[in-house]
């Protein structure tokens, strides 16, 4: 992205959602933002105050809209640069007219995806973890995702890592100072006694932070539930019942579902992805066999597998590939079972009838409870990305080398601490992160 554009360009974009709405927000950021504001609105309000203005196309004088405009003088703005905002009526023609007028201005160009937030990062308004939290906040679909993203976007995760890095740099300073006096016999031992407790505390803290069962990452992506079972057990009907809509085709014909169908749900504020799969049976055609293979493949990555049993013709035991996942056994069609029947009573299971809406709420509550236990509900900042985890593992490995290798080799122990601090710095964007910036900001939408 950076090779294609000038970093000192003034940029603009629609920052609210596209489409018709009551109000749309367009932002302009950069050294010429004030001139752009005056060119369209004829005024530059006092900083951080809204003012009603008539917008005109500078090239033709045509009236565009009657709108609120705002002015944010850098560095007291989102990007840290001079920034203007146009709060216009949200009709497509109004938005297009204002965007066209901005495009015609010299030195002003449309922003690329994530460019506003990238400038905010580069101007020191946020660390990289907070920027990632903003992206997650934009994409949050449930209450739990919003809470986690908000904690991260307000800097709590970055503050934790920076506190660890500060402790590391203090320990490193002691070791590097000792290098000047390393010929004295008692210096290595003295510095070891000062630095070792700091490093031991950090190894313990980082270890506990990593030992989170990937809860933060899974909360971002959603708790994955896979429904498997024999053909016509009612898998697609159960998916529709949980989703409360017709998400999957339901038919009497066996093998109707050939591919994996996903539905995203919000259960108790938790993000749940429910997957319907092809019916599992021995005799199947080529396409159906591929659907069954995909079912087993998805089961490997699922957080919970539901083995759905047809109560009228129960096949209680799932195949070996699913049995290893410790599936939840659910018996459907209990409306077709005589009260005297005891088949399967020695197997722990949940009874439902999708057709008669029996037990669906109880099943949903059980899924919600398992998701909550898996994802956790902590107010402590959690790592949310594989990138964080990778750097923390590198940091911990370097600190463990510091503790296990001979301390008399002060140069090597100092290098251990440098590598550990560098790994933490790459998470927050303090150092050596140019290679990951494009990947991080590619997740953003235009206008943010």
C-alpha positions in Angstrom: 0.0 0.0 0.0 2.7 2.5 1.0 4.6 2.2 -2.3 1.5 3.4 -4.3 0.7 6.6 -2.4 2.3 9.7 -0.9 2.4 9.7 2.9 1.8 13.5 3.0 -1.3 13.4 0.8 -4.5 14.7 2.2 -7.0 11.9 2.1 -10.8 11.6 2.3 -13.4 8.9 2.5 -17.0 8.0 3.5 -16.6 6.9 7.1 -20.1 5.7 7.8 -21.7 2.7 6.2 -22.5 2.9 2.5 -26.1 3.1 1.3 -29.1 5.3 2.2 -29.3 6.6 5.7 -30.4 9.7 7.7 -26.8 10.9 8.1 -23.5 10.1 6.4 -20.1 11.1 7.7 -17.2 12.0 5.4 -13.8 12.6 6.8 -10.8 14.5 5.4 -7.3 14.2 7.0 -4.0 15.8 6.1 -2.3 19.2 5.7 -4.9 20.5 3.2 -8.0 19.4 5.2 -8.7 22.9 6.3 -8.6 24.3 2.7 -10.9 21.4 1.6 -13.4 22.3 4.3 -13.4 26.0 3.4 -13.6 25.2 -0.3 -16.9 23.2 0.1 -18.4 24.8 3.2 -17.0 28.4 3.0 -16.2 28.3 6.7 -13.8 26.7 9.1 -15.5 26.3 12.5 -13.8 26.6 15.9 -12.0 23.3 16.7 -14.3 20.5 17.9 -17.5 22.5 17.4 -20.2 21.7 14.9 -21.5 24.4 12.6 -24.3 24.3 10.1 -23.1 25.2 6.6 -24.3 25.1 2.9 -22.0 22.9 0.9 -21.2 23.8 -2.7 -19.1 22.3 -5.5 -16.0 24.6 -5.7 -15.7 24.0 -9.4 -19.3 24.8 -10.5 -20.9 26.5 -7.5 -23.7 24.0 -7.5 -25.4 23.5 -4.1 -24.7 20.0 -2.7 -26.3 19.9 0.7 -27.0 21.7 4.0 -24.8 19.9 6.5 -23.0 20.0 9.8 -19.2 20.5 9.5 -16.6 20.0 12.2 -12.9 20.9 12.4 -10.2 19.0 14.4 -6.9 20.7 14.6 -3.9 18.3 14.7 -2.6 16.7 16.8 -5.9 16.7 18.7 -7.7 14.4 16.2 -8.2 10.7 15.5 -5.3 10.6 13.0 -3.1 13.2 14.7 -3.4 15.4 11.6 -5.7 18.3 10.7 -9.1 16.7 10.1 -12.4 17.9 8.8 -15.8 16.1 9.0 -18.9 16.6 6.8 -22.1 15.3 8.4 -24.4 15.3 5.4 -27.8 13.8 4.5 -27.3 10.1 3.8 -28.7 9.9 0.3 -26.6 8.3 -2.4 -26.7 11.4 -4.6 -25.7 13.7 -1.8 -22.7 11.5 -0.8 -21.6 11.1 -4.5 -21.8 14.9 -5.0 -19.6 15.7 -2.0 -17.1 12.9 -2.9 -16.8 14.1 -6.4 -16.2 17.7 -5.2 -13.4 16.5 -2.9 -11.9 14.4 -5.7 -11.6 17.5 -7.9 -9.5 19.4 -5.3 -5.8 19.6 -5.9 -3.7 17.5 -3.4 -6.6 15.6 -2.1 -7.3 11.9 -2.9 -9.5 9.0 -1.8 -8.1 7.1 1.2 -7.2 3.4 1.0 -8.5 0.8 3.4 -7.3 1.4 6.9 -5.3 4.6 6.0 -6.9 6.8 8.6 -6.0 4.3 11.4 -2.6 3.7 9.9 -1.9 7.4 10.1 -3.2 7.4 13.7 -0.7 4.6 14.5 2.2 6.3 12.8 1.4 9.6 14.6 1.5 7.8 18.0 -2.2 8.0 18.7 -2.5 4.2 19.2 -0.2 1.2 19.6 -0.7 -1.7 17.2 -2.8 -3.8 19.6 -5.2 -0.9 20.0 -5.5 -0.5 16.2 -6.3 -4.2 16.0 -8.9 -3.7 18.7 -10.5 -0.9 16.7 -10.8 -3.3 13.7 -12.3 -5.9 16.0 -14.7 -3.3 17.4 -15.9 -2.5 13.9 -16.5 -6.2 13.1 -18.0 -7.1 16.5 -21.3 -8.9 16.2 -22.0 -9.9 19.8 -21.8 -8.4 23.3 -18.8 -10.5 24.3 -16.9 -9.6 21.1 -17.7 -5.9 21.7 -16.4 -6.0 25.3 -13.2 -7.7 24.3 -12.6 -5.4 21.4 -13.3 -2.3 23.5 -10.8 -3.4 26.2 -8.2 -3.8 23.5 -8.9 -0.7 21.6 -8.6 1.5 24.7 -5.0 0.2 25.1 -5.3 -2.3 28.0 -3.5 -5.1 26.1 -0.8 -2.8 24.8 -0.3 -1.3 28.3 0.3 -4.8 29.7 2.9 -5.7 27.1 4.6 -2.3 27.4 4.8 -2.8 31.2 6.5 -6.1 30.6 8.8 -4.5 28.1 9.8 -1.7 30.5 10.7 -4.3 33.1 12.8 -6.2 30.5 14.6 -3.0 29.5 15.4 -2.2 33.1 16.9 -5.6 33.6 18.8 -5.3 30.3 20.2 -1.9 31.4 21.7 -3.6 34.5 23.3 -6.3 32.4 24.7 -3.9 29.8 26.1 -1.7 32.6 27.8 -4.7 34.1 29.5 -5.4 30.8 31.8 -2.4 31.4 33.0 -4.1 34.6 32.8 -7.8 33.6 36.4 -8.4 34.4 35.6 -8.0 38.1 34.8 -11.3 39.7 31.7 -10.4 41.6 29.9 -8.4 38.9 28.1 -11.3 37.1 26.8 -12.7 40.3 25.6 -9.4 41.5 23.7 -8.6 38.3 22.3 -12.1 38.2 20.8 -11.6 41.6 19.2 -8.3 40.4 17.9 -9.4 37.0 16.9 -13.0 37.6 13.9 -12.3 39.9 12.6 -9.8 37.3 12.9 -12.4 34.5 11.4 -15.2 36.6 8.3 -13.0 37.3 7.9 -12.2 33.6 8.3 -15.9 32.5 5.5 -16.8 35.0 3.3 -13.9 33.9 3.7 -14.6 30.2 3.1 -18.3 30.7 -0.2 -17.6 32.5 -1.2 -15.2 29.8 -0.5 -17.8 27.1 -2.3 -20.5 29.0 -5.7 -19.2 28.0 -7.0 -22.0 25.9 -7.0 -19.5 23.0 -10.1 -17.9 24.5 -9.5 -14.5 23.1 -8.7 -15.7 19.6 -11.7 -18.0 19.6 -14.0 -15.2 20.8 -13.0 -13.1 17.8 -13.8 -16.0 15.4 -16.8 -17.6 17.2 -17.4 -20.8 19.0 -17.8 -23.5 16.4 -20.5 -26.2 16.7 -20.8 -29.0 14.1 -24.0 -31.0 13.7 -23.3 -34.5 12.4 -25.4 -37.6 12.1 -26.9 -40.2 9.8 -29.0 -39.0 6.8 -32.5 -37.8 7.7 -31.7 -37.5 11.4 -32.9 -33.9 11.2 -29.6 -32.0 11.1 -30.7 -29.3 8.7 -34.0 -28.9 10.6 -32.0 -28.5 13.9 -29.8 -25.9 12.2 -33.0 -24.0 11.1 -34.5 -24.3 14.6 -31.4 -22.9 16.3 -31.2 -20.1 13.8 -34.9 -19.5 13.9 -35.0 -19.2 10.2 -34.9 -21.3 7.0 -31.1 -21.4 6.6 -30.8 -24.9 5.1 -32.9 -26.9 2.7 -34.9 -29.7 4.4 -36.2 -32.6 2.4 -37.2 -36.3 2.9 -34.6 -37.4 0.4 -31.4 -38.7 2.0 -28.2 -36.8 1.1 -29.9 -33.4 0.5 -27.0 -31.6 2.3 -23.8 -32.1 0.3 -21.6 -29.3 1.6 -21.1 -27.6 5.0 -23.7 -24.9 5.7 -22.7 -22.3 8.3 -25.0 -20.0 10.3 -23.7 -17.4 12.8 -25.7 -17.0 16.0 -25.7 -14.7 19.0 -26.4 -16.9 22.1 -26.2 -14.9 25.3 -23.9 -12.4 23.8 -21.5 -15.1 22.6 -20.7 -15.6 18.9 -21.7 -19.2 17.9 -21.1 -20.6 14.4 -23.3 -23.7 13.8 -22.4 -26.0 10.9 -24.8 -28.4 9.2 -23.0 -31.3 7.4 -23.8 -34.1 5.0 -25.4 -37.2 6.5 -22.8 -39.8 7.4 -23.4 -43.3 5.9 -21.4 -46.0 4.3 -23.1 -46.1 0.9 -22.9 -42.8 -0.9 -22.2 -41.3 -4.3 -19.2 -39.4 -5.3 -20.5 -35.9 -4.4 -22.0 -37.2 -1.2 -18.7 -38.8 -0.2 -17.0 -35.5 -0.6 -19.6 -33.9 1.6 -18.9 -36.6 4.3 -15.2 -36.1 4.0 -15.7 -32.4 4.6 -17.9 -33.1 7.6 -15.0 -35.2 9.2 -12.5 -32.4 8.3 -14.6 -29.7 9.9 -15.1 -31.9 13.0 -11.4 -31.7 13.6 -11.6 -27.9 14.1 -14.9 -27.7 15.8 -15.2 -26.7 19.5 -18.3 -28.9 19.9 -19.6 -31.8 17.8 -23.3 -32.7 18.1 -24.1 -36.3 17.1 -27.7 -36.1 16.2 -29.6 -39.4 16.6 -32.9 -40.3 14.9 -35.0 -41.4 17.8 -37.2 -43.5 15.6 -34.2 -45.5 14.3 -31.4 -44.7 16.7 -27.7 -45.1 15.8 -26.2 -44.1 19.1 -22.5 -44.5 18.5 -20.8 -42.0 16.2 -18.0 -43.2 13.9 -14.5 -43.2 15.2 -13.5 -39.9 13.6 -16.2 -38.1 15.5 -16.1 -40.2 18.7 -12.6 -38.8 19.3 -14.1 -35.3 19.6 -16.2 -36.3 22.6 -19.5 -35.3 20.9 -22.7 -34.2 22.6 -25.4 -36.9 21.9 -28.8 -35.4 21.0 -31.8 -37.6 20.2 -34.3 -36.0 17.8 -37.8 -37.0 17.0 -38.8 -38.0 20.5 -42.4 -37.3 19.5 -42.2 -40.6 17.5 -41.0 -42.6 20.5 -43.3 -44.5 22.9 -42.9 -43.5 26.5 -42.1 -47.0 27.4 -39.0 -47.1 25.1 -35.8 -47.1 27.0 -33.3 -47.4 24.1 -30.3 -45.2 24.8 -31.2 -44.4 28.4 -27.8 -45.7 29.5 -26.1 -43.1 27.2 -26.0 -39.5 28.4 -28.0 -37.5 25.9 -30.4 -34.6 25.3 -33.9 -35.3 24.0 -35.5 -32.9 21.5 -38.2 -32.8 18.8 -37.4 -30.2 16.2 -40.8 -30.7 14.6 -42.7 -29.9 17.8 -40.1 -27.4 19.2 -39.4 -29.6 22.2 -36.1 -29.2 24.0 -34.7 -26.7 21.5 -34.3 -23.9 24.1 -32.7 -26.4 26.5 -30.2 -27.4 23.8 -29.5 -23.8 23.0 -28.8 -23.1 26.7 -26.4 -26.1 26.9 -24.5 -24.9 23.8 -24.4 -21.4 25.4 -23.0 -22.8 28.7 -20.3 -24.8 26.9 -19.3 -21.8 24.8 -19.2 -19.6 27.8 -16.9 -22.0 29.7 -14.7 -22.4 26.7 -14.4 -18.7 25.7 -14.1 -17.5 29.3 -15.5 -14.3 30.8 -12.6 -12.4 32.1 -12.1 -8.6 32.4 -8.3 -9.1 32.1 -6.9 -8.2 28.6 -6.5 -11.4 26.5 -4.3 -11.9 23.5 -6.6 -12.1 20.4 -4.4 -12.9 17.5 -1.9 -15.6 16.4 0.6 -12.8 15.8 0.5 -11.9 19.5 0.9 -15.5 20.5 3.9 -16.1 18.2 5.8 -13.1 19.5 5.0 -14.0 23.1 6.3 -17.5 22.6 9.6 -16.0 21.1 9.8 -13.7 24.1 9.3 -16.5 26.6 11.9 -18.7 24.9 14.5 -15.9 25.1 13.8 -15.3 28.8 14.1 -19.1 29.5 17.5 -19.1 27.8 18.5 -16.2 30.0 17.5 -18.3 33.1 19.0 -21.6 32.0 22.3 -20.6 30.3 25.6 -19.7 32.1 25.3 -16.1 33.3 29.0 -15.5 33.1 28.5 -15.0 29.3 27.1 -11.5 29.9 27.0 -10.6 26.2 24.8 -13.6 25.4 22.5 -13.0 28.3 22.1 -9.4 27.3 21.2 -10.6 23.8 18.5 -12.9 25.3 16.9 -9.8 26.9 17.2 -7.8 23.7 15.4 -10.5 21.7 12.7 -10.8 24.4 12.1 -7.0 24.5 12.1 -6.9 20.6 9.4 -9.5 20.5 7.2 -7.5 22.8 7.9 -4.4 20.9 6.8 -6.0 17.7 3.4 -6.7 19.2 2.7 -3.1 20.1 4.5 -1.7 17.1 7.4 -0.2 18.9 10.0 -1.6 16.6 10.6 -3.7 13.5 6.9 -4.1 12.4 7.0 -2.8 8.9 6.5 -6.3 7.4 3.2 -6.8 9.3 1.6 -3.4 8.9 0.1 -4.0 5.5 -1.5 -7.2 6.9 -2.9 -5.5 9.9 -4.5 -2.6 8.1 -5.8 -4.7 5.2 -8.5 -5.8 7.6 -10.0 -2.3 7.8 -12.7 -0.8 5.6 -12.4 2.3 3.5 -12.9 5.3 5.8 -11.3 3.9 8.9 
